[in-house]
Amino acid sequence: MSTEANCVVPLPTALRSNLEAPFPDDQLQTERRHGFTGTSVPWHHIARRLTDVLGASWSYSISSIVKHDNAWVVVARITIKFQECGLSLETYREGVGGSTFDKDPVDDVKSATSDALKRAAVLFGVGAYL
């Protein structure tokens, strides 16, 4: 008998608000990609935000690393565990990151992995205002 249930439960408002809070200006960087200039948050500040807000209640895993044409594509998952109405719940978001074959393969995969982390985090509201 399975006790697993699939239902949509939003993150508690306090957690969501803390994750969505703007980053200080000194944690932002300007980057140029594919002809566009934009503001972003380096991955280590995003990981710090998740840890500051959630403590040990979050985890990060890589679902896949694939070569596609001239790029590495990484799918990553952030899982958050939380309590709501006396229940232990968890939710996750997945992000896809990519990096063209610019450097050596290790650096390219690291870049794609950082990109995937940022894209998964933004689905929880982290840095979504940028």
N, C-alpha and C positions, 0 to 999 in steps of 0.2 A: 504494500500500500504506500503510495507516495503522499508526502505531506507538503510537497512543493506547490505553491499557488502563484499564478501570474496575475498581477494586478498593478495598476499604476498608482503609486503613492508618491506625491511630491516631497522633496526635501523640506524639513521644517524651515519656517520663515527665517529664524535667527541664523541658521547655517547658511541658507541661500544668501541672505544679506551680507554676511561676513565674507563669503566667497566672492560676491559681486563688487565688493568695495574697490574703489579706484586705487591704483598703485601710486606710490610717491613718484614724483618726476624723476628722481635720481635712479629709479629702477626701470625706466623706460629707455628704449633705444630706437633710433631711426634706421630703417633698413631699406635697401632698394632691391626689389626682386621682379624679374620679368618686366622691366620698364616702369614699374610703379614704385613710389616712395611711400612708406607708411610707418606707423609707430607700433612697436611690439614690446612684449615683456620677455626677457630671456627665460629659458626653461627653468633655471635654478630658482628664480624668484617665484615662479608658478608653483614649483614643488614646495618651496618654503611656505607659500600661502596655504596650500592644502594641509601641510603639517601644522601650521599655526592654528588653523581653524578646526581641523579634524583630529589632530593628534595621530594616534596609531589606527584610526578608524578608516583609513583609506589605503588602497594598494594600487599598483601599476603593473601591468603585464603586457607583453608583446604577443599578439595573436599570430602574426605572420611577418616574414621578411621575404620579399620577392623581387627579382630582377624583372623589370618591365621596360622593353625597348632600351633606352639609354639612361635609365634611372632605377634607383632602389625605391621600393614602396613598402612602407611599414604600417601595419595596423596595430594600434595599441588600445588598451582598455584601462580606464580608471574606475575602480569599484569603491563605493562609499557605504559603510555600515553605519546605521543609526537606530535610535529607539524612537518609536512613535506609538502613543496609546498603549504602552506596555508591551509592544511587540518589537522583536529584533528584526530589522529589515535591512536590505541592501539594494542598491541600485548601481547601474553602471552606464558609462558612455564610452563610445569608441571613436577614435580619431584616426584619420589616414594622413600620413606624412610622406613626403617624397624628397629625393635629392638626386640631381643628375650626376653622372660620372665626372666629377670635377677634380677630385683629389684622389687620395688612395681609398680603396674600398671601405676600410674601417672608419675613416672620417666621414665618408658619404653615408654609411649606415647610421652612424651616430647623429648626423645632421637630420636624417629622415626620422629617426627615433625621437629626437627633440621636437621636431615639427608635429609628429603624431601626438606626443604628450600635450603640447599646447592646444591642438585642435580638439582633443578629448576634454581638456579642462574648460575650454570656452563653452562647451555644451552644458557645463555646470554653472556658467556665468562668470568664470574667472577670466578677466580681461576682455569680456565681451563688448564693453563700451568702446573699445579702440577701433 
